[in-house]
Amino acid sequence: MREVIDAGARDEFDVAQACGAGSVCGGCVPTISRLLGECRGCPLQQGLVEGHALSTVR
């Protein structure tokens, strides 16, 4: 996932489109949100609600 974020993924939806992470059960969405925050050096304001798969949100 870090490679996808480093390549320009801006949010959980970008990560899901690039590698599928977070698109099935949503269990890894909190990890994706944390990694996005770490890689961007900003607060986790873009995170989704825990437990919601990206495929059901969009």
C-alpha positions as CSV (number, residue, x, y, z in Angstrom):
1,M,0.0,0.0,0.0
2,R,2.8,2.4,0.7
3,E,3.9,2.2,-2.9
4,V,0.4,3.1,-4.1
5,I,0.4,6.1,-1.7
6,D,3.9,7.1,-2.7
7,A,2.7,7.0,-6.3
8,G,0.1,9.6,-5.6
9,A,-3.0,7.9,-4.0
10,R,-4.8,10.7,-2.2
11,D,-7.4,8.8,-0.3
12,E,-8.8,5.4,0.5
13,F,-10.7,5.3,-2.8
14,D,-7.5,5.8,-4.8
15,V,-5.8,3.0,-2.9
16,A,-8.7,0.7,-3.5
17,Q,-8.7,1.4,-7.2
18,A,-4.9,0.9,-7.5
19,C,-4.5,-2.3,-5.5
20,G,-7.9,-3.4,-4.2
21,A,-7.0,-2.9,-0.5
22,G,-10.1,-1.8,1.4
23,S,-12.6,-2.7,-1.4
24,V,-14.0,-6.0,0.0
25,C,-14.7,-6.1,3.7
26,G,-13.2,-2.8,4.8
27,G,-11.1,-4.4,7.5
28,C,-7.9,-2.7,6.4
29,V,-9.4,0.8,5.9
30,P,-8.2,2.0,9.3
31,T,-4.7,0.9,8.3
32,I,-5.0,2.6,4.9
33,S,-6.1,5.8,6.7
34,R,-3.2,5.7,9.1
35,L,-0.7,5.1,6.3
36,L,-2.2,8.0,4.3
37,G,-1.7,10.2,7.3
38,E,1.8,9.1,7.9
39,C,2.9,9.5,4.3
40,R,1.3,12.9,4.0
41,G,2.3,14.1,7.5
42,C,-1.2,15.4,8.2
43,P,-4.1,14.5,10.6
44,L,-6.4,11.6,9.5
45,Q,-9.2,13.9,8.3
46,Q,-9.8,11.9,5.1
47,G,-10.5,8.6,6.9
48,L,-13.7,6.6,6.4
49,V,-15.9,5.2,9.1
50,E,-14.4,2.0,10.4
51,G,-16.1,-1.2,9.2
52,H,-17.4,0.2,5.9
53,A,-15.9,-1.4,2.8
54,L,-15.1,1.1,0.1
55,S,-17.2,-0.9,-2.4
56,T,-20.3,-0.1,-0.3
57,V,-19.5,3.6,0.2
58,R,-19.1,4.6,-3.4
